Amino acid sequence: MCTDGILKYRNLFLSLNPFKPFTPYLEQYWRRIILGLALLAVAQAISTAIPLALKEGVDSIKVWIDNGGSLHAPFSEIYQETYFYAGIILALALLQMGFDMGMRWCLTSVSRYVEYDIREVYFSRLLTLSLQYFNRTPTGDLMARATNDVNAVRMFLGFGIRMLFGAVLALGFSMVVMCSIDWKLAVYAMIPMPVMAFVMNRVSSRIHRGFMAVQEQFSNISARVQENLSGIRVVKAFAQREAEITAFDVLNREYLERNKKLIHTQSLFFPLTFLLSGASLAIILWLGGGAVIQGELTLGEFVAFNAYLTRLIFPMITLGWMIDRYQRGMASMKRIDEILAEVPEIVDAESTRSIAGLSGEIEFRNLSFSFNGQKVLEDIDLHIPAGSTVAVVGRVGSGKSTLGRLIPRLIQSEPGMVLIDGVPVEEIPLETLRSSIGYVPQDTFLFSDSLEENIRLGVQEVLPGDLEWATEISQLSRDMDDFPEGYETQLGERGVSMSGGQKQRTALARAVIRRPAILILDDAMASVDTHTEEEILRGLREVMKDRTTFLISHRISTVRQADQIVVLQDGRIIEQGNHNELVASGGVYADMHKRQQLTQELDEI
């Protein structure tokens, strides 16, 4: 029966409109919340009893004086009675402090747990979204939501629950006692309350809109800063320092103006709460003082009445503060929910099969692919036997990289157009598919971690010698003298301490150490010289003979040993064959071969 009652109050709490957007995160902590609210109720009840003890103490002194008692005898009866009431007030204050500490621990910890949960869910959702989403969404905006907006939610939950229920309980308990003392005076004291409610109703929506505008501009600033830091070399190389400072100043000034508008609303709202609280005190002093003079109210009752009204002033002020924090939290939660509402475009389908591993046979079957309404690939029919090497060459924009990204489903084609081992990639579990592929993209990305952690990324267990073997294959081993702490050397953000060639070779080692069934190399040797390229290819041949290799390059020297070479132009396959066949055919590939041979001869001269 007790459990049913607790569940009833739990459901009642979770259905409250002010906290509805946060319910999914608050629900699992309902026991902690109920305990915190119970402690809050006890603390407020104890706090309500303190003015009553003060009332009895003041009245006892007043009666003593009215009966001709002296206050000059330190050990007289009235002093003993005064000490008694003072001790009660002190004991109640200490007891209230204990319950208040427990309440704060419970409710404030909930806000930290919710902050943790939101960040976890937010980050997890980001990692499920497709590459196309990140292509159209600024990184700075996503960072602002993960930091500034999550913090605004925590600030509201950390204080909002406590302040709201504390204000309601303080108002309820105090009004009950005030009405028991003099109900007419209590009603008069509450005259400013409707004005307060009206103002809150009018102002809250303005605060919500204002803070939403502030957060959106903060996202714009974050995006601008992130872009400048990521592209600092370009900014410096093109002497854009002043131009970027000017552009940032425009964004920053707009942020200032939006904050000033929000402050203008708050500057009207908060002083008004003090004014209305002061009006209540004035009413009590005027009417209550008169009642004391006329003998309708004792001095102790008047003092207690003022104490209760003083207790109500702080909740009235904090209620205004909570409305502000609530609107900020709501605006931020809305911005976070916009990301959480994004549906991942590439997920495991219901038709996903249970597949443990892949052999590596790849087939593109009548493949056509468009990006933003523009045709990128058209009528691609290509079969790659398991264990073979296929090379894709073509001019910039011909669709080479797009073809490579379709294999691990980094981008999504129409169902049935890309198959591995005769199974459409949509029916292969993403975890199985991507763990079976070693992928070196055009744009090499390294994490701000050690060299070893960057190489063994995604590999749960590295066997002895694997690290050295992978760096030997990628020819990174010959540069180990450049890393003062060996494999434990910290690379810095995006591998800032490394050359372009070292970054590519690190990415190549990262792909090789996985010993994948399929190896995709997208211009993986564009940043290394031809001699290093030859050394890498020599080592890779041993690796490539046991697995399917999808080799994308603009260098003929890279692809000439491939089992078959595919030439793309405007998204179509225009030539296909091995190196000798394509050179003999005199087509686009032969022309590329001639030009690169001429370039090489000129370099040698």
Secondary structure, 3 states (H helix, E strand, C coil): CHHHHHHHHHHHHHCCHHHHHHHHHHHHHHHHHHHHHHHHHHHHHHHHHHHHHHHHHHHHHHHHHHCCCCCCCCCCHHHHHHHHHHHHHHHHHHHHHHHHHHHHHHHHHHHHHHHHHHHHHHHHHHHHCCHHHHHHCCHHHHHHHHHHHHHHHHHHHHHHHHHHHHHHHHHHHHHHHHHHHHHHHHHHHCCHHHHHHHHHHHHHHHHHHHHHHHHHHHHHHHHHHHHHHHCHHHHHHCCCHHHHHHHHHHHHHHHHHHHHHHHHHHHHHHHHHHHHHHHHHHHHHHHHHHHHHCCCCCHHHHHHHHHHHHHHHHHHHHHHHHHHHHHHHHHHHHHHHHHHCCCCCCCCCCCCCCCCCCCCCEEEEEEEEEECCEEEEEEEEEEECCCCEEEEEECCCCCHHHHHHHCCCCCCCCCCCEEECCEEHHHCCHHHHHHCEEEECCCCCCCCCEHHHHHCCCCCCCCCCHHHHHHHHCCCHHHHHHCCCHHHCECCHHHCCCCHHHHHHHHHHHHHCCCCCEEEEECCCCCCCHHHHHHHHHHHHHHHCCCEEEEECCCHHHHCCCCEEEEEECCEEEEEECHHHHHHHCCHHHHHHHHHHHHHHHHHC
